[in-house]
Amino acid sequence: MTKDVVLNAIRRGLRRGPLPEDQVAMLRGRLQQHPRQLIPARSRLPHAKQVDLFVSNVEKEFGTVTRVAHDGEVPAAIAEYLSAQNLPGQLVMAPNPALRAIDWSSRPLLEIREGRAEASDMVSVQHGFAAIAETGTLMLPSSGERPTTLNILTDTEIVVLRASRVVGAYEEAWDLLRAEIGAMPRNVMFVTGPSRSADIEQALELGAHGPRRLHVVLVEDAL
């Protein structure tokens, strides 16, 4: 079913025809301008302090962060995190060129499979597209190189993120997406800490609707 078929069915249900040209022009103008909302002052910082703010907010939201100096330290950081959490060394990893470029041979006990996550996978390694300092949030647009299932199905999600991809506010993350991806992806996930809920008797439960652990390996390429 095409987009036009769906939209035409909605119009028929609303008993409404195509929009008048003046309204079409107004909507197109708004889409092209990308107007800014109010941006909190706490994110208006030098970039190094934005990175620190991002790390602080991740930890505030029950996530964890390991900061490494370069890509070569990523495998050791992941292996040490898994060992500390008593987790297996079997990983499902996004088939992303940046992750593939890492030399994983330094940790031969890590068993890596590329692709989508399955229900039986316990640990995923995702590529971080961007991160927002003001809330400690990861921006994860879906693509063949960044499967959405890695953000949902596993009990533990590890995101490899470059410090240069940390921005202050959400608007700046959307700017990166528009500039580098262009067309809107099928899905854009914003992840702030592990999945959690307090719906039942106000008792906080981690892993309610997704991973119970979120760990960020932050590569300090911009500092």
Secondary structure as UniProt FT lines:
FT   HELIX           3..14
FT   HELIX           21..33
FT   HELIX           41..43
FT   HELIX           47..60
FT   TURN            61..62
FT   STRAND          64..68
FT   HELIX           71..73
FT   HELIX           74..84
FT   TURN            85..86
FT   STRAND          90..93
FT   HELIX           97..100
FT   HELIX           104..106
FT   TURN            108..109
FT   STRAND          111..114
FT   TURN            119..120
FT   STRAND          123..127
FT   STRAND          130..132
FT   TURN            133..136
FT   STRAND          137..141
FT   TURN            144..145
FT   HELIX           148..151
FT   STRAND          156..162
FT   HELIX           163..165
FT   STRAND          166..167
FT   HELIX           170..180
FT   STRAND          188..191
FT   STRAND          196..197
FT   TURN            199..202
FT   STRAND          205..206
FT   STRAND          213..219
FT   TURN            221..222
//
